[in-house]
Amino acid sequence: AAVIRDQRMKEVLFETVTFPAATVTAAVDPVILTAVAEGGTVFTDLPVTLALHGHEQPLTVPVAVIGEGDGRIRVFSLRPVIIKAADFGLEAGVTALQKLAGLQAISTAVPVTFH
């Protein structure tokens, strides 16, 4: 059942053939980059842009920024952020999934994280 669900979500909801990826972009303050340069960690609220299904939305996300050496950093959300299907043009896909699965309702707001 999980395989069928995942396949339907990819094909019907997210339309991964047309929109193969979701991306999160952000400009990290140079002060934070300096603070983590030698392997430090900074916790902050970071303005990001989530691009999903051909739409972009700004979000502010609580994150940890960790320096990994060699100029690399790792950024991950500290807790889920709620996104709404309508903000990303996913309403028709949610309705189609609901009909395919024979469900009374499917949530149109979901928690997401990133790393």
Biopython code that builds the backbone (N, CA, C, O; Angstrom):
import numpy as np
from Bio.PDB.StructureBuilder import StructureBuilder

atoms = [
    (1, "ALA", "N", (0.814, -1.189, 0.000)),
    (1, "ALA", "CA", (0.000, 0.000, 0.000)),
    (1, "ALA", "C", (0.865, 1.264, 0.000)),
    (1, "ALA", "O", (0.534, 2.252, -0.655)),
    (2, "ALA", "N", (1.990, 1.219, 0.752)),
    (2, "ALA", "CA", (2.854, 2.393, 0.827)),
    (2, "ALA", "C", (3.486, 2.699, -0.525)),
    (2, "ALA", "O", (3.662, 3.864, -0.882)),
    (3, "VAL", "N", (3.826, 1.656, -1.277)),
    (3, "VAL", "CA", (4.432, 1.858, -2.593)),
    (3, "VAL", "C", (3.433, 2.525, -3.534)),
    (3, "VAL", "O", (3.788, 3.451, -4.264)),
    (4, "ILE", "N", (2.188, 2.060, -3.519)),
    (4, "ILE", "CA", (1.142, 2.658, -4.363)),
    (4, "ILE", "C", (0.899, 4.097, -3.942)),
    (4, "ILE", "O", (0.783, 4.983, -4.789)),
    (5, "ARG", "N", (0.819, 4.338, -2.615)),
    (5, "ARG", "CA", (0.610, 5.698, -2.114)),
    (5, "ARG", "C", (1.725, 6.621, -2.590)),
    (5, "ARG", "O", (1.461, 7.708, -3.104)),
    (6, "ASP", "N", (2.988, 6.180, -2.414)),
    (6, "ASP", "CA", (4.121, 7.011, -2.813)),
    (6, "ASP", "C", (4.118, 7.286, -4.315)),
    (6, "ASP", "O", (4.402, 8.405, -4.744)),
    (7, "GLN", "N", (3.800, 6.275, -5.105)),
    (7, "GLN", "CA", (3.750, 6.455, -6.555)),
    (7, "GLN", "C", (2.668, 7.458, -6.935)),
    (7, "GLN", "O", (2.900, 8.332, -7.770)),
    (8, "ARG", "N", (1.494, 7.339, -6.333)),
    (8, "ARG", "CA", (0.406, 8.286, -6.625)),
    (8, "ARG", "C", (0.786, 9.699, -6.222)),
    (8, "ARG", "O", (0.484, 10.652, -6.940)),
    (9, "MET", "N", (1.442, 9.842, -5.082)),
    (9, "MET", "CA", (1.839, 11.177, -4.646)),
    (9, "MET", "C", (2.832, 11.794, -5.627)),
    (9, "MET", "O", (2.735, 12.977, -5.953)),
    (10, "LYS", "N", (3.789, 10.987, -6.097)),
    (10, "LYS", "CA", (4.764, 11.497, -7.061)),
    (10, "LYS", "C", (4.105, 11.882, -8.383)),
    (10, "LYS", "O", (4.380, 12.947, -8.935)),
    (11, "GLU", "N", (3.234, 11.007, -8.885)),
    (11, "GLU", "CA", (2.640, 11.227, -10.205)),
    (11, "GLU", "C", (1.479, 12.217, -10.193)),
    (11, "GLU", "O", (1.402, 13.094, -11.054)),
    (12, "VAL", "N", (0.581, 12.083, -9.229)),
    (12, "VAL", "CA", (-0.661, 12.863, -9.234)),
    (12, "VAL", "C", (-0.523, 14.185, -8.486)),
    (12, "VAL", "O", (-1.010, 15.215, -8.953)),
    (13, "LEU", "N", (0.129, 14.162, -7.342)),
    (13, "LEU", "CA", (0.218, 15.372, -6.522)),
    (13, "LEU", "C", (1.410, 16.242, -6.915)),
    (13, "LEU", "O", (1.243, 17.397, -7.306)),
    (14, "PHE", "N", (2.599, 15.686, -6.807)),
    (14, "PHE", "CA", (3.797, 16.489, -7.042)),
    (14, "PHE", "C", (4.206, 16.582, -8.504)),
    (14, "PHE", "O", (5.023, 17.432, -8.860)),
    (15, "GLU", "N", (3.652, 15.718, -9.365)),
    (15, "GLU", "CA", (3.963, 15.726, -10.794)),
    (15, "GLU", "C", (5.478, 15.788, -11.020)),
    (15, "GLU", "O", (5.987, 16.695, -11.678)),
    (16, "THR", "N", (6.185, 14.799, -10.458)),
    (16, "THR", "CA", (7.643, 14.827, -10.457)),
    (16, "THR", "C", (8.275, 14.715, -11.843)),
    (16, "THR", "O", (9.456, 15.023, -12.001)),
    (17, "VAL", "N", (7.523, 14.285, -12.837)),
    (17, "VAL", "CA", (8.075, 14.282, -14.195)),
    (17, "VAL", "C", (8.300, 15.727, -14.645)),
    (17, "VAL", "O", (9.324, 16.037, -15.253)),
    (18, "THR", "N", (7.350, 16.602, -14.349)),
    (18, "THR", "CA", (7.445, 18.011, -14.717)),
    (18, "THR", "C", (8.226, 18.816, -13.683)),
    (18, "THR", "O", (8.982, 19.718, -14.040)),
    (19, "PHE", "N", (8.043, 18.490, -12.387)),
    (19, "PHE", "CA", (8.677, 19.226, -11.288)),
    (19, "PHE", "C", (9.479, 18.238, -10.441)),
    (19, "PHE", "O", (9.007, 17.814, -9.387)),
    (20, "PRO", "N", (10.689, 17.861, -10.885)),
    (20, "PRO", "CA", (11.425, 16.772, -10.238)),
    (20, "PRO", "C", (12.017, 17.095, -8.866)),
    (20, "PRO", "O", (12.408, 16.176, -8.147)),
    (21, "ALA", "N", (12.096, 18.368, -8.482)),
    (21, "ALA", "CA", (12.773, 18.690, -7.220)),
    (21, "ALA", "C", (12.086, 19.835, -6.497)),
    (21, "ALA", "O", (11.463, 20.703, -7.110)),
    (22, "ALA", "N", (12.212, 19.814, -5.205)),
    (22, "ALA", "CA", (11.875, 20.963, -4.361)),
    (22, "ALA", "C", (13.212, 21.520, -3.888)),
    (22, "ALA", "O", (14.127, 20.755, -3.582)),
    (23, "THR", "N", (13.334, 22.839, -3.826)),
    (23, "THR", "CA", (14.590, 23.431, -3.376)),
    (23, "THR", "C", (14.336, 24.478, -2.308)),
    (23, "THR", "O", (13.312, 25.161, -2.311)),
    (24, "VAL", "N", (15.277, 24.587, -1.406)),
    (24, "VAL", "CA", (15.267, 25.615, -0.382)),
    (24, "VAL", "C", (16.519, 26.447, -0.607)),
    (24, "VAL", "O", (17.625, 25.908, -0.644)),
    (25, "THR", "N", (16.352, 27.757, -0.758)),
    (25, "THR", "CA", (17.507, 28.643, -0.930)),
    (25, "THR", "C", (17.481, 29.698, 0.170)),
    (25, "THR", "O", (16.424, 30.087, 0.666)),
    (26, "ALA", "N", (18.671, 30.145, 0.533)),
    (26, "ALA", "CA", (18.790, 31.162, 1.578)),
    (26, "ALA", "C", (20.132, 31.853, 1.441)),
    (26, "ALA", "O", (21.097, 31.283, 0.931)),
    (27, "ALA", "N", (20.175, 33.084, 1.903)),
    (27, "ALA", "CA", (21.435, 33.804, 2.019)),
    (27, "ALA", "C", (21.810, 33.764, 3.497)),
    (27, "ALA", "O", (21.100, 34.313, 4.339)),
    (28, "VAL", "N", (22.932, 33.111, 3.808)),
    (28, "VAL", "CA", (23.369, 32.989, 5.198)),
    (28, "VAL", "C", (24.272, 34.177, 5.520)),
    (28, "VAL", "O", (25.249, 34.436, 4.817)),
    (29, "ASP", "N", (23.936, 34.888, 6.581)),
    (29, "ASP", "CA", (24.663, 36.068, 7.021)),
    (29, "ASP", "C", (26.154, 35.738, 7.196)),
    (29, "ASP", "O", (26.486, 34.722, 7.808)),
    (30, "PRO", "N", (27.058, 36.581, 6.668)),
    (30, "PRO", "CA", (28.496, 36.339, 6.819)),
    (30, "PRO", "C", (28.942, 36.211, 8.283)),
    (30, "PRO", "O", (29.913, 35.511, 8.571)),
    (31, "VAL", "N", (28.246, 36.876, 9.202)),
    (31, "VAL", "CA", (28.578, 36.757, 10.628)),
    (31, "VAL", "C", (28.387, 35.306, 11.084)),
    (31, "VAL", "O", (29.189, 34.781, 11.857)),
    (32, "ILE", "N", (27.322, 34.666, 10.601)),
    (32, "ILE", "CA", (27.070, 33.260, 10.935)),
    (32, "ILE", "C", (28.145, 32.381, 10.311)),
    (32, "ILE", "O", (28.653, 31.467, 10.960)),
    (33, "LEU", "N", (28.496, 32.651, 9.058)),
    (33, "LEU", "CA", (29.532, 31.857, 8.387)),
    (33, "LEU", "C", (30.860, 31.931, 9.134)),
    (33, "LEU", "O", (31.561, 30.928, 9.266)),
    (34, "THR", "N", (31.200, 33.116, 9.618)),
    (34, "THR", "CA", (32.435, 33.278, 10.391)),
    (34, "THR", "C", (32.353, 32.490, 11.690)),
    (34, "THR", "O", (33.320, 31.840, 12.088)),
    (35, "ALA", "N", (31.201, 32.548, 12.352)),
    (35, "ALA", "CA", (31.026, 31.866, 13.637)),
    (35, "ALA", "C", (31.132, 30.348, 13.512)),
    (35, "ALA", "O", (31.550, 29.685, 14.461)),
    (36, "VAL", "N", (30.768, 29.794, 12.379)),
    (36, "VAL", "CA", (30.788, 28.332, 12.217)),
    (36, "VAL", "C", (32.009, 27.838, 11.427)),
    (36, "VAL", "O", (32.176, 26.635, 11.231)),
    (37, "ALA", "N", (32.850, 28.757, 10.979)),
    (37, "ALA", "CA", (33.965, 28.400, 10.097)),
    (37, "ALA", "C", (34.857, 27.315, 10.681)),
    (37, "ALA", "O", (35.340, 26.467, 9.932)),
    (38, "GLU", "N", (35.087, 27.308, 11.957)),
    (38, "GLU", "CA", (35.982, 26.333, 12.580)),
    (38, "GLU", "C", (35.215, 25.203, 13.250)),
    (38, "GLU", "O", (35.704, 24.603, 14.207)),
    (39, "GLY", "N", (34.022, 24.909, 12.758)),
    (39, "GLY", "CA", (33.261, 23.795, 13.303)),
    (39, "GLY", "C", (32.245, 24.185, 14.356)),
    (39, "GLY", "O", (31.714, 23.322, 15.055)),
    (40, "GLY", "N", (31.970, 25.462, 14.479)),
    (40, "GLY", "CA", (30.976, 25.915, 15.452)),
    (40, "GLY", "C", (29.552, 25.667, 14.977)),
    (40, "GLY", "O", (29.323, 25.234, 13.847)),
    (41, "THR", "N", (28.607, 25.948, 15.854)),
    (41, "THR", "CA", (27.183, 25.801, 15.541)),
    (41, "THR", "C", (26.459, 27.081, 15.937)),
    (41, "THR", "O", (26.723, 27.655, 16.993)),
    (42, "VAL", "N", (25.543, 27.521, 15.080)),
    (42, "VAL", "CA", (24.705, 28.682, 15.365)),
    (42, "VAL", "C", (23.258, 28.266, 15.182)),
    (42, "VAL", "O", (22.906, 27.607, 14.203)),
    (43, "PHE", "N", (22.422, 28.658, 16.134)),
    (43, "PHE", "CA", (20.980, 28.448, 16.041)),
    (43, "PHE", "C", (20.344, 29.800, 15.754)),
    (43, "PHE", "O", (20.610, 30.773, 16.459)),
    (44, "THR", "N", (19.500, 29.868, 14.717)),
    (44, "THR", "CA", (18.906, 31.140, 14.328)),
    (44, "THR", "C", (17.622, 30.905, 13.547)),
    (44, "THR", "O", (17.347, 29.785, 13.118)),
    (45, "ASP", "N", (16.840, 31.959, 13.364)),
    (45, "ASP", "CA", (15.703, 31.926, 12.447)),
    (45, "ASP", "C", (16.207, 32.433, 11.105)),
    (45, "ASP", "O", (16.735, 33.542, 11.020)),
    (46, "LEU", "N", (16.049, 31.635, 10.061)),
    (46, "LEU", "CA", (16.622, 31.948, 8.753)),
    (46, "LEU", "C", (15.518, 32.155, 7.720)),
    (46, "LEU", "O", (14.693, 31.263, 7.521)),
    (47, "PRO", "N", (15.484, 33.309, 7.061)),
    (47, "PRO", "CA", (14.550, 33.486, 5.945)),
    (47, "PRO", "C", (15.008, 32.624, 4.768)),
    (47, "PRO", "O", (16.165, 32.705, 4.357)),
    (48, "VAL", "N", (14.123, 31.814, 4.232)),
    (48, "VAL", "CA", (14.423, 30.946, 3.099)),
    (48, "VAL", "C", (13.328, 31.092, 2.053)),
    (48, "VAL", "O", (12.261, 31.646, 2.321)),
    (49, "THR", "N", (13.609, 30.588, 0.864)),
    (49, "THR", "CA", (12.604, 30.491, -0.185)),
    (49, "THR", "C", (12.447, 29.024, -0.535)),
    (49, "THR", "O", (13.418, 28.348, -0.875)),
    (50, "LEU", "N", (11.214, 28.536, -0.448)),
    (50, "LEU", "CA", (10.910, 27.164, -0.828)),
    (50, "LEU", "C", (10.316, 27.182, -2.229)),
    (50, "LEU", "O", (9.280, 27.805, -2.458)),
    (51, "ALA", "N", (10.971, 26.497, -3.170)),
    (51, "ALA", "CA", (10.465, 26.350, -4.537)),
    (51, "ALA", "C", (9.931, 24.930, -4.668)),
    (51, "ALA", "O", (10.672, 23.961, -4.503)),
    (52, "LEU", "N", (8.641, 24.814, -4.967)),
    (52, "LEU", "CA", (7.979, 23.521, -5.033)),
    (52, "LEU", "C", (6.872, 23.584, -6.062)),
    (52, "LEU", "O", (6.035, 24.486, -6.020)),
    (53, "HIS", "N", (6.857, 22.647, -6.976)),
    (53, "HIS", "CA", (5.767, 22.512, -7.947)),
    (53, "HIS", "C", (5.558, 23.787, -8.769)),
    (53, "HIS", "O", (4.428, 24.159, -9.084)),
    (54, "GLY", "N", (6.670, 24.451, -9.112)),
    (54, "GLY", "CA", (6.604, 25.637, -9.947)),
    (54, "GLY", "C", (6.225, 26.917, -9.227)),
    (54, "GLY", "O", (6.001, 27.940, -9.876)),
    (55, "HIS", "N", (6.146, 26.889, -7.909)),
    (55, "HIS", "CA", (5.802, 28.062, -7.108)),
    (55, "HIS", "C", (6.898, 28.292, -6.076)),
    (55, "HIS", "O", (7.569, 27.354, -5.643)),
    (56, "GLU", "N", (7.071, 29.554, -5.688)),
    (56, "GLU", "CA", (8.034, 29.899, -4.638)),
    (56, "GLU", "C", (7.319, 30.632, -3.520)),
    (56, "GLU", "O", (6.440, 31.458, -3.765)),
    (57, "GLN", "N", (7.703, 30.322, -2.286)),
    (57, "GLN", "CA", (7.142, 30.986, -1.118)),
    (57, "GLN", "C", (8.256, 31.286, -0.126)),
    (57, "GLN", "O", (9.113, 30.439, 0.126)),
    (58, "PRO", "N", (8.243, 32.501, 0.441)),
    (58, "PRO", "CA", (9.212, 32.794, 1.499)),
    (58, "PRO", "C", (8.728, 32.197, 2.823)),
    (58, "PRO", "O", (7.533, 32.200, 3.120)),
    (59, "LEU", "N", (9.665, 31.693, 3.598)),
    (59, "LEU", "CA", (9.377, 31.149, 4.926)),
    (59, "LEU", "C", (10.496, 31.591, 5.863)),
    (59, "LEU", "O", (11.615, 31.848, 5.418)),
    (60, "THR", "N", (10.205, 31.677, 7.128)),
    (60, "THR", "CA", (11.246, 31.868, 8.121)),
    (60, "THR", "C", (11.290, 30.594, 8.949)),
    (60, "THR", "O", (10.281, 30.176, 9.519)),
    (61, "VAL", "N", (12.468, 29.979, 9.011)),
    (61, "VAL", "CA", (12.604, 28.650, 9.587)),
    (61, "VAL", "C", (13.650, 28.667, 10.699)),
    (61, "VAL", "O", (14.742, 29.200, 10.501)),
    (62, "PRO", "N", (13.341, 28.101, 11.855)),
    (62, "PRO", "CA", (14.371, 27.945, 12.882)),
    (62, "PRO", "C", (15.356, 26.860, 12.435)),
    (62, "PRO", "O", (14.957, 25.735, 12.138)),
    (63, "VAL", "N", (16.643, 27.209, 12.390)),
    (63, "VAL", "CA", (17.651, 26.285, 11.853)),
    (63, "VAL", "C", (18.865, 26.195, 12.759)),
    (63, "VAL", "O", (19.091, 27.035, 13.630)),
    (64, "ALA", "N", (19.635, 25.148, 12.521)),
    (64, "ALA", "CA", (20.988, 25.024, 13.053)),
    (64, "ALA", "C", (21.923, 25.118, 11.858)),
    (64, "ALA", "O", (21.706, 24.469, 10.835)),
    (65, "VAL", "N", (22.964, 25.929, 11.993)),
    (65, "VAL", "CA", (23.999, 26.053, 10.965)),
    (65, "VAL", "C", (25.277, 25.512, 11.596)),
    (65, "VAL", "O", (25.734, 26.011, 12.625)),
    (66, "ILE", "N", (25.845, 24.488, 10.969)),
    (66, "ILE", "CA", (27.011, 23.808, 11.524)),
    (66, "ILE", "C", (28.155, 23.878, 10.523)),
    (66, "ILE", "O", (27.982, 23.512, 9.360)),
    (67, "GLY", "N", (29.311, 24.339, 10.958)),
    (67, "GLY", "CA", (30.496, 24.359, 10.113)),
    (67, "GLY", "C", (31.109, 22.972, 10.051)),
    (67, "GLY", "O", (31.244, 22.298, 11.072)),
    (68, "GLU", "N", (31.480, 22.548, 8.847)),
    (68, "GLU", "CA", (32.059, 21.214, 8.671)),
    (68, "GLU", "C", (33.504, 21.265, 8.199)),
    (68, "GLU", "O", (34.078, 20.233, 7.851)),
    (69, "GLY", "N", (34.088, 22.435, 8.182)),
    (69, "GLY", "CA", (35.465, 22.567, 7.709)),
    (69, "GLY", "C", (35.503, 22.654, 6.192)),
    (69, "GLY", "O", (34.500, 22.392, 5.527)),
    (70, "ASP", "N", (36.650, 23.020, 5.643)),
    (70, "ASP", "CA", (36.833, 23.159, 4.202)),
    (70, "ASP", "C", (35.807, 24.099, 3.568)),
    (70, "ASP", "O", (35.471, 23.949, 2.393)),
    (71, "GLY", "N", (35.306, 25.071, 4.344)),
    (71, "GLY", "CA", (34.348, 26.033, 3.805)),
    (71, "GLY", "C", (32.937, 25.507, 3.641)),
    (71, "GLY", "O", (32.077, 26.199, 3.095)),
    (72, "ARG", "N", (32.687, 24.298, 4.104)),
    (72, "ARG", "CA", (31.348, 23.713, 3.963)),
    (72, "ARG", "C", (30.535, 23.922, 5.236)),
    (72, "ARG", "O", (31.073, 23.947, 6.343)),
    (73, "ILE", "N", (29.223, 24.070, 5.050)),
    (73, "ILE", "CA", (28.317, 24.166, 6.190)),
    (73, "ILE", "C", (27.160, 23.197, 5.981)),
    (73, "ILE", "O", (26.863, 22.782, 4.861)),
    (74, "ARG", "N", (26.530, 22.857, 7.070)),
    (74, "ARG", "CA", (25.317, 22.039, 7.035)),
    (74, "ARG", "C", (24.226, 22.866, 7.721)),
    (74, "ARG", "O", (24.432, 23.397, 8.812)),
    (75, "VAL", "N", (23.066, 22.968, 7.068)),
    (75, "VAL", "CA", (21.945, 23.715, 7.628)),
    (75, "VAL", "C", (20.751, 22.780, 7.689)),
    (75, "VAL", "O", (20.430, 22.116, 6.704)),
    (76, "PHE", "N", (20.094, 22.723, 8.835)),
    (76, "PHE", "CA", (18.886, 21.906, 8.916)),
    (76, "PHE", "C", (17.851, 22.570, 9.802)),
    (76, "PHE", "O", (18.176, 23.290, 10.747)),
    (77, "SER", "N", (16.597, 22.309, 9.472)),
    (77, "SER", "CA", (15.493, 22.878, 10.243)),
    (77, "SER", "C", (15.436, 22.198, 11.606)),
    (77, "SER", "O", (15.643, 20.990, 11.723)),
    (78, "LEU", "N", (15.154, 22.993, 12.631)),
    (78, "LEU", "CA", (15.090, 22.472, 13.993)),
    (78, "LEU", "C", (13.736, 21.862, 14.318)),
    (78, "LEU", "O", (13.626, 21.010, 15.199)),
    (79, "ARG", "N", (12.716, 22.297, 13.613)),
    (79, "ARG", "CA", (11.385, 21.720, 13.801)),
    (79, "ARG", "C", (10.619, 21.881, 12.486)),
    (79, "ARG", "O", (10.977, 22.713, 11.653)),
    (80, "PRO", "N", (9.586, 21.097, 12.309)),
    (80, "PRO", "CA", (8.811, 21.187, 11.061)),
    (80, "PRO", "C", (8.158, 22.557, 10.898)),
    (80, "PRO", "O", (7.807, 23.226, 11.870)),
    (81, "VAL", "N", (8.009, 22.945, 9.648)),
    (81, "VAL", "CA", (7.297, 24.165, 9.267)),
    (81, "VAL", "C", (6.055, 23.717, 8.505)),
    (81, "VAL", "O", (6.136, 22.823, 7.662)),
    (82, "ILE", "N", (4.920, 24.322, 8.790)),
    (82, "ILE", "CA", (3.675, 23.947, 8.121)),
    (82, "ILE", "C", (3.583, 24.664, 6.774)),
    (82, "ILE", "O", (3.688, 25.888, 6.707)),
    (83, "ILE", "N", (3.386, 23.890, 5.703)),
    (83, "ILE", "CA", (3.140, 24.496, 4.392)),
    (83, "ILE", "C", (1.743, 24.097, 3.933)),
    (83, "ILE", "O", (1.215, 23.051, 4.310)),
    (84, "LYS", "N", (1.162, 24.964, 3.108)),
    (84, "LYS", "CA", (-0.210, 24.760, 2.630)),
    (84, "LYS", "C", (-0.196, 24.423, 1.145)),
    (84, "LYS", "O", (0.523, 25.045, 0.362)),
    (85, "ALA", "N", (-0.997, 23.435, 0.767)),
    (85, "ALA", "CA", (-1.075, 23.000, -0.634)),
    (85, "ALA", "C", (-1.410, 24.162, -1.561)),
    (85, "ALA", "O", (-0.855, 24.256, -2.656)),
    (86, "ALA", "N", (-2.304, 25.042, -1.141)),
    (86, "ALA", "CA", (-2.731, 26.157, -1.989)),
    (86, "ALA", "C", (-1.581, 27.101, -2.323)),
    (86, "ALA", "O", (-1.577, 27.715, -3.390)),
    (87, "ASP", "N", (-0.604, 27.223, -1.424)),
    (87, "ASP", "CA", (0.532, 28.112, -1.673)),
    (87, "ASP", "C", (1.434, 27.620, -2.800)),
    (87, "ASP", "O", (2.239, 28.381, -3.335)),
    (88, "PHE", "N", (1.295, 26.340, -3.160)),
    (88, "PHE", "CA", (2.164, 25.744, -4.171)),
    (88, "PHE", "C", (1.391, 25.134, -5.331)),
    (88, "PHE", "O", (1.932, 24.307, -6.064)),
    (89, "GLY", "N", (0.132, 25.528, -5.508)),
    (89, "GLY", "CA", (-0.660, 25.050, -6.634)),
    (89, "GLY", "C", (-0.942, 23.560, -6.591)),
    (89, "GLY", "O", (-1.039, 22.917, -7.636)),
    (90, "LEU", "N", (-1.075, 23.006, -5.395)),
    (90, "LEU", "CA", (-1.258, 21.565, -5.251)),
    (90, "LEU", "C", (-2.697, 21.150, -4.930)),
    (90, "LEU", "O", (-2.950, 19.973, -4.674)),
    (91, "GLU", "N", (-3.638, 22.089, -4.939)),
    (91, "GLU", "CA", (-5.013, 21.763, -4.553)),
    (91, "GLU", "C", (-5.643, 20.702, -5.447)),
    (91, "GLU", "O", (-6.297, 19.788, -4.946)),
    (92, "ALA", "N", (-5.457, 20.808, -6.756)),
    (92, "ALA", "CA", (-6.060, 19.837, -7.682)),
    (92, "ALA", "C", (-5.472, 18.446, -7.453)),
    (92, "ALA", "O", (-6.191, 17.451, -7.540)),
    (93, "GLY", "N", (-4.194, 18.366, -7.166)),
    (93, "GLY", "CA", (-3.562, 17.085, -6.894)),
    (93, "GLY", "C", (-4.082, 16.457, -5.615)),
    (93, "GLY", "O", (-4.272, 15.243, -5.552)),
    (94, "VAL", "N", (-4.316, 17.275, -4.591)),
    (94, "VAL", "CA", (-4.877, 16.768, -3.334)),
    (94, "VAL", "C", (-6.273, 16.218, -3.583)),
    (94, "VAL", "O", (-6.615, 15.145, -3.085)),
    (95, "THR", "N", (-7.075, 16.936, -4.342)),
    (95, "THR", "CA", (-8.437, 16.486, -4.663)),
    (95, "THR", "C", (-8.400, 15.180, -5.450)),
    (95, "THR", "O", (-9.190, 14.272, -5.189)),
    (96, "ALA", "N", (-7.489, 15.084, -6.409)),
    (96, "ALA", "CA", (-7.368, 13.858, -7.207)),
    (96, "ALA", "C", (-6.951, 12.673, -6.339)),
    (96, "ALA", "O", (-7.482, 11.573, -6.494)),
    (97, "LEU", "N", (-6.004, 12.891, -5.426)),
    (97, "LEU", "CA", (-5.585, 11.822, -4.521)),
    (97, "LEU", "C", (-6.737, 11.378, -3.618)),
    (97, "LEU", "O", (-6.927, 10.188, -3.366)),
    (98, "GLN", "N", (-7.486, 12.347, -3.147)),
    (98, "GLN", "CA", (-8.622, 12.038, -2.281)),
    (98, "GLN", "C", (-9.614, 11.132, -2.999)),
    (98, "GLN", "O", (-10.112, 10.169, -2.417)),
    (99, "LYS", "N", (-9.903, 11.441, -4.268)),
    (99, "LYS", "CA", (-10.831, 10.612, -5.057)),
    (99, "LYS", "C", (-10.245, 9.224, -5.321)),
    (99, "LYS", "O", (-10.936, 8.216, -5.172)),
    (100, "LEU", "N", (-8.955, 9.175, -5.717)),
    (100, "LEU", "CA", (-8.310, 7.888, -5.989)),
    (100, "LEU", "C", (-8.310, 6.976, -4.764)),
    (100, "LEU", "O", (-8.524, 5.770, -4.878)),
    (101, "ALA", "N", (-8.070, 7.557, -3.606)),
    (101, "ALA", "CA", (-7.975, 6.768, -2.381)),
    (101, "ALA", "C", (-9.334, 6.533, -1.729)),
    (101, "ALA", "O", (-9.446, 5.741, -0.794)),
    (102, "GLY", "N", (-10.374, 7.224, -2.222)),
    (102, "GLY", "CA", (-11.698, 7.073, -1.638)),
    (102, "GLY", "C", (-11.789, 7.619, -0.230)),
    (102, "GLY", "O", (-12.492, 7.059, 0.611)),
    (103, "LEU", "N", (-11.084, 8.705, 0.034)),
    (103, "LEU", "CA", (-11.062, 9.286, 1.372)),
    (103, "LEU", "C", (-12.041, 10.454, 1.483)),
    (103, "LEU", "O", (-12.317, 11.146, 0.503)),
    (104, "GLN", "N", (-12.554, 10.658, 2.679)),
    (104, "GLN", "CA", (-13.456, 11.792, 2.929)),
    (104, "GLN", "C", (-12.688, 13.109, 2.841)),
    (104, "GLN", "O", (-13.215, 14.108, 2.351)),
    (105, "ALA", "N", (-11.441, 13.107, 3.319)),
    (105, "ALA", "CA", (-10.645, 14.338, 3.319)),
    (105, "ALA", "C", (-9.167, 13.988, 3.378)),
    (105, "ALA", "O", (-8.785, 12.928, 3.874)),
    (106, "ILE", "N", (-8.349, 14.886, 2.868)),
    (106, "ILE", "CA", (-6.888, 14.824, 2.995)),
    (106, "ILE", "C", (-6.445, 16.196, 3.475)),
    (106, "ILE", "O", (-6.923, 17.212, 2.971)),
    (107, "SER", "N", (-5.550, 16.236, 4.428)),
    (107, "SER", "CA", (-5.067, 17.505, 4.947)),
    (107, "SER", "C", (-4.401, 18.319, 3.835)),
    (107, "SER", "O", (-3.663, 17.775, 3.014)),
    (108, "THR", "N", (-4.664, 19.599, 3.817)),
    (108, "THR", "CA", (-4.047, 20.476, 2.815)),
    (108, "THR", "C", (-2.898, 21.288, 3.404)),
    (108, "THR", "O", (-2.320, 22.136, 2.724)),
    (109, "ALA", "N", (-2.569, 21.031, 4.665)),
    (109, "ALA", "CA", (-1.417, 21.647, 5.314)),
    (109, "ALA", "C", (-0.594, 20.522, 5.936)),
    (109, "ALA", "O", (-1.128, 19.665, 6.639)),
    (110, "VAL", "N", (0.722, 20.537, 5.666)),
    (110, "VAL", "CA", (1.570, 19.448, 6.163)),
    (110, "VAL", "C", (2.870, 20.022, 6.749)),
    (110, "VAL", "O", (3.344, 21.071, 6.313)),
    (111, "PRO", "N", (3.434, 19.326, 7.734)),
    (111, "PRO", "CA", (4.724, 19.766, 8.278)),
    (111, "PRO", "C", (5.857, 19.257, 7.381)),
    (111, "PRO", "O", (5.828, 18.122, 6.906)),
    (112, "VAL", "N", (6.852, 20.117, 7.162)),
    (112, "VAL", "CA", (8.025, 19.741, 6.382)),
    (112, "VAL", "C", (9.301, 20.133, 7.127)),
    (112, "VAL", "O", (9.310, 21.065, 7.931)),
    (113, "THR", "N", (10.365, 19.405, 6.842)),
    (113, "THR", "CA", (11.685, 19.723, 7.372)),
    (113, "THR", "C", (12.671, 19.697, 6.211)),
    (113, "THR", "O", (12.342, 19.213, 5.128)),
    (114, "PHE", "N", (13.866, 20.210, 6.430)),
    (114, "PHE", "CA", (14.904, 20.106, 5.407)),
    (114, "PHE", "C", (16.261, 19.970, 6.056)),
    (114, "PHE", "O", (16.454, 20.295, 7.228)),
    (115, "HIS", "N", (17.197, 19.480, 5.262)),
    (115, "HIS", "CA", (18.583, 19.287, 5.711)),
    (115, "HIS", "C", (19.476, 19.546, 4.521)),
    (115, "HIS", "O", (20.698, 19.449, 4.634)),
]
sb = StructureBuilder()
sb.init_structure("model")
sb.init_model(0)
sb.init_chain("A")
sb.init_seg("    ")
for serial, (resi, resn, name, xyz) in enumerate(atoms, 1):
    if name == "N":
        sb.init_residue(resn, " ", resi, " ")
    sb.init_atom(name, np.array(xyz, "f"), 0.0, 1.0, " ", f" {name:<3s}", serial, name[0])
structure = sb.get_structure()
